[in-house]
Amino acid sequence: MPYKEKEIKPAYITISQLSKQHNVPMSTIRFYESAGVFMPDKIGSCRKYKVSNAIKIARVLRAAKSKIFTVEGLKVIYDNNRLPTEKDLS
């Protein structure tokens, strides 16, 4: 039986990879960072996003494209993995 290398999945993705994956400008991602919706890890001078958070970030970016949610609502979506209620926003 031939030896098969185990596939190593990266732990982080860059802002440019995230931008390309979700078809949004990097400035949009930076805006939501500065608003405190989500934060990358800084490794050297580069922004690195945990792959484990990529699904949550994708959900926020999709919600942001709908233009229904405020920044506070987007924070709830990211932090709590659910849509915001009136109680969350008051």
C-alpha positions as CSV (number, residue, x, y, z in Angstrom):
1,M,0.0,0.0,0.0
2,P,1.5,3.4,-1.0
3,Y,2.3,6.0,1.6
4,K,-0.1,8.9,1.5
5,E,0.9,12.3,2.9
6,K,-1.6,13.8,5.3
7,E,-3.0,17.1,3.9
8,I,-2.1,20.0,6.1
9,K,-4.7,22.7,6.3
10,P,-3.6,26.2,7.0
11,A,-4.7,27.7,10.3
12,Y,-4.8,31.3,8.9
13,I,-5.8,33.1,5.7
14,T,-4.8,36.6,4.7
15,I,-7.0,39.6,4.1
16,S,-6.4,39.3,0.3
17,Q,-7.5,35.7,0.3
18,L,-10.6,36.6,2.4
19,S,-11.3,39.4,0.0
20,K,-11.1,37.2,-3.1
21,Q,-13.2,34.4,-1.5
22,H,-16.1,36.7,-0.7
23,N,-15.7,39.1,-3.6
24,V,-15.5,42.2,-1.4
25,P,-12.8,44.9,-1.4
26,M,-10.1,44.7,1.3
27,S,-11.3,48.2,2.4
28,T,-14.7,46.7,3.3
29,I,-13.0,44.1,5.5
30,R,-10.8,46.8,7.1
31,F,-13.9,48.9,7.8
32,Y,-15.6,46.1,9.7
33,E,-12.3,45.5,11.6
34,S,-12.1,49.2,12.6
35,A,-15.8,49.1,13.7
36,G,-14.9,46.1,16.0
37,V,-17.1,43.6,14.2
38,F,-14.2,41.1,14.0
39,M,-10.5,41.3,14.6
40,P,-7.7,39.5,12.9
41,D,-4.6,38.2,14.5
42,K,-1.5,40.3,13.6
43,I,1.5,38.2,12.6
44,G,4.3,40.5,11.9
45,S,2.7,43.3,9.9
46,C,0.1,41.1,8.2
47,R,-3.5,40.6,9.1
48,K,-4.2,36.9,9.5
49,Y,-7.7,35.5,10.0
50,K,-8.2,32.1,11.7
51,V,-9.7,29.6,9.2
52,S,-12.0,28.6,12.1
53,N,-13.5,32.1,12.1
54,A,-13.9,32.3,8.3
55,I,-17.4,30.9,8.3
56,K,-18.5,33.5,10.8
57,I,-16.8,36.3,8.8
58,A,-18.5,35.1,5.6
59,R,-21.9,35.2,7.4
60,V,-21.2,38.8,8.5
61,L,-20.1,39.8,5.0
62,R,-23.2,38.3,3.4
63,A,-25.4,40.1,6.0
64,A,-23.6,43.4,5.3
65,K,-24.3,43.0,1.6
66,S,-28.0,42.9,2.4
67,K,-27.7,46.4,3.8
68,I,-30.3,45.5,6.4
69,F,-28.1,45.3,9.5
70,T,-26.3,48.0,11.5
71,V,-22.7,47.5,12.6
72,E,-24.1,46.5,16.1
73,G,-26.3,43.9,14.4
74,L,-23.3,42.6,12.5
75,K,-21.4,42.2,15.8
76,V,-24.2,40.1,17.2
77,I,-24.1,37.9,14.1
78,Y,-20.4,37.4,14.5
79,D,-20.2,37.0,18.3
80,N,-23.4,35.0,18.8
81,N,-23.8,33.2,15.5
82,R,-27.4,34.3,15.2
83,L,-29.5,37.2,13.9
84,P,-29.8,40.1,16.2
85,T,-33.0,40.8,18.2
86,E,-34.4,44.2,19.4
87,K,-33.1,43.4,22.8
88,D,-29.5,43.0,21.4
89,L,-29.6,46.4,19.8
90,S,-31.1,48.4,22.7
